[in-house]
Amino acid sequence: MARKGKVSVVNEFTRRGFLGSAAAVGGATVVTTAVPGAGTAEAAVPEAAEGGACGARTGLVQVDRTDRRYQDLVSRGFNGRFRGKPDAVYVVHTADQVVDAVNRALDAGQRIAVRSGGHCFEGFVDDPAVRAVIDMSEMRQVFYDSAKRAFAVEPGATLGEAYRTLYLDWGVTIPAGVCPQVGVGGHVLGGGYGPLSRRDGVVADHLYAVEVVVVDASGRARKVVATSAAGDPNRELWWAHTGGGGGNFGIVTRYWFRTPGATGNDPSGLLPKAPKSTLRHIVTWEWSALTEKAFTRIIDNHGAWHQRNSAADTPYASLHSVFYLNSKAAGQILLDIQIDGGLDGAEGLLNDFVAAINEGTGVEPAVQRSTEPWLRATLANKFDTGGFDRTKSKGAYLRKPWTAAQAATLYRYLSADTQVWGEVSLYSYGAKVNSVPETATATAQRDSIIKVWMSATWMDPTQDDANLAWIREIYRDVFATTGGVPVPDDRTEGTFINYPDIDLADPAWNTSGVPWHTLYYKGNYPRLQKVKARWDPKNVFRHALSVRLPD
């Protein structure tokens, strides 16, 4: 089993390795779905001719608890702390089948949840109240739609599948996440980001349109297409899907991507060009060599560098780094840096970055260097737990570097002699992301330099209390001056809806007086509520942190 922070071969490491390493069967039915509302504008969206990765499309598949596939479908979630037991799982292949599945669930009085990649950190899908899960994993098409001059991607496609097709067929990409196993579905809805975001913005900045299955006031499902076009009467529904989070307004059955301002009919000019190669440095400091002074100096250097180099025109715009501040049990902390290998002076920029982070520490880190073709390097990342399938996560955006008190708190928790394998990850952010007004999309955080992800990950259910206490307490104490949470102010900018954390709605852990929805959406929340009222007036799509209907 791999151990957190231990990297032996650069192109084989895993993100979570740093933490520990169509026939009916049984009770299932396969249904040929009629097209509801044929002839309406909503029904006019063409279906792709091919199905998932294994061949032609099939009918709607309804799996109940007696079916042999049931356990595979209900245990697809990333977090082993949560396991649902719905009455039915609907495996869908087309938007019309999603309409059918939603109507069947509504007729049966079943609460609905949706799963694409299955990487939600909280139990929103695996909620005991959820009685019907709509599984999007077989909707995996990626293709160019000439009618819309945009690239269509279905929600069940993984990021890796999208990257591969967009790059090999057209040489383009989207600035989405580092983990190829994550599903496009929920990732885009939260305004996902990744290694190219400092150069190209968040992925939602390139979202041109969505096809969504919504439930109207009559309680029936239908398809709607919403675009970013100024004259589109459904435009607000598009806007809500540029960072408003999943499980709020309906079920997205197709995304279309095109960079704003892109012109012409040549597909290769409608999204950002992918880098030719990826130049990477992996830098490690052994915990045995880190004093508090050295650790906090590294933290100070890291924050100061990002404060200096997060403008949109920075020469470091294509530099992306993740600083894995692992707990002492891991043995080391690790800085994973990559940059466009085709950029003039790329090697010098990386070397200067490493030198700036380590300046004045008195500790010599180990550095591993590699250069690989971009697609190979991108697909080599793995998102697994190394068996550590129980987890709790929290997030934050930093407008300014950590204070001395915060750095000392990080050191106190991470250096403690504990068997909790925790992590505080610092992601390079800002640059192009911050060039977009915070109301232009539902992704409101447009003035930050670092994105923070905190987590604890473990295997043994008997260790739940210890691990949950550790992650909750470090987060509370790091943000102690603002009520235990990163309140939007001059230093922090709230947190990321794709790092959902139900503790933010608990006054025992959020003593700031600032509601959870302000931490996620800032001033955009009332606008999201208006979208909710229009497109999901019966609150069909809901979970513990979903957008609420207006009072």
Secondary structure as GFF3:
##gff-version 3
##sequence-region A 1 551
A	DSSP	three_ten_helix	10	12	.	.	.	ID=ss1
A	DSSP	three_ten_helix	16	19	.	.	.	ID=ss2
A	DSSP	beta_strand	29	31	.	.	.	ID=ss3
A	DSSP	three_ten_helix	42	44	.	.	.	ID=ss4
A	DSSP	beta_strand	60	64	.	.	.	ID=ss5
A	DSSP	alpha_helix	70	74	.	.	.	ID=ss6
A	DSSP	beta_strand	88	91	.	.	.	ID=ss7
A	DSSP	alpha_helix	95	107	.	.	.	ID=ss8
A	DSSP	beta_strand	112	115	.	.	.	ID=ss9
A	DSSP	beta_strand	132	135	.	.	.	ID=ss10
A	DSSP	beta_strand	142	145	.	.	.	ID=ss11
A	DSSP	beta_strand	150	153	.	.	.	ID=ss12
A	DSSP	alpha_helix	159	170	.	.	.	ID=ss13
A	DSSP	alpha_helix	184	189	.	.	.	ID=ss14
A	DSSP	alpha_helix	197	200	.	.	.	ID=ss15
A	DSSP	three_ten_helix	203	206	.	.	.	ID=ss16
A	DSSP	beta_strand	207	215	.	.	.	ID=ss17
A	DSSP	beta_strand	221	227	.	.	.	ID=ss18
A	DSSP	alpha_helix	235	240	.	.	.	ID=ss19
A	DSSP	beta_strand	251	257	.	.	.	ID=ss20
A	DSSP	three_ten_helix	267	269	.	.	.	ID=ss21
A	DSSP	beta_strand	277	286	.	.	.	ID=ss22
A	DSSP	three_ten_helix	287	289	.	.	.	ID=ss23
A	DSSP	alpha_helix	292	308	.	.	.	ID=ss24
A	DSSP	beta_strand	320	326	.	.	.	ID=ss25
A	DSSP	three_ten_helix	328	330	.	.	.	ID=ss26
A	DSSP	beta_strand	332	340	.	.	.	ID=ss27
A	DSSP	alpha_helix	346	358	.	.	.	ID=ss28
A	DSSP	beta_strand	366	373	.	.	.	ID=ss29
A	DSSP	alpha_helix	374	380	.	.	.	ID=ss30
A	DSSP	beta_strand	390	398	.	.	.	ID=ss31
A	DSSP	alpha_helix	404	414	.	.	.	ID=ss32
A	DSSP	beta_strand	422	428	.	.	.	ID=ss33
A	DSSP	three_ten_helix	431	435	.	.	.	ID=ss34
A	DSSP	beta_strand	450	458	.	.	.	ID=ss35
A	DSSP	three_ten_helix	461	463	.	.	.	ID=ss36
A	DSSP	alpha_helix	464	478	.	.	.	ID=ss37
A	DSSP	three_ten_helix	480	482	.	.	.	ID=ss38
A	DSSP	three_ten_helix	502	505	.	.	.	ID=ss39
A	DSSP	alpha_helix	516	521	.	.	.	ID=ss40
A	DSSP	three_ten_helix	522	524	.	.	.	ID=ss41
A	DSSP	alpha_helix	525	535	.	.	.	ID=ss42
###
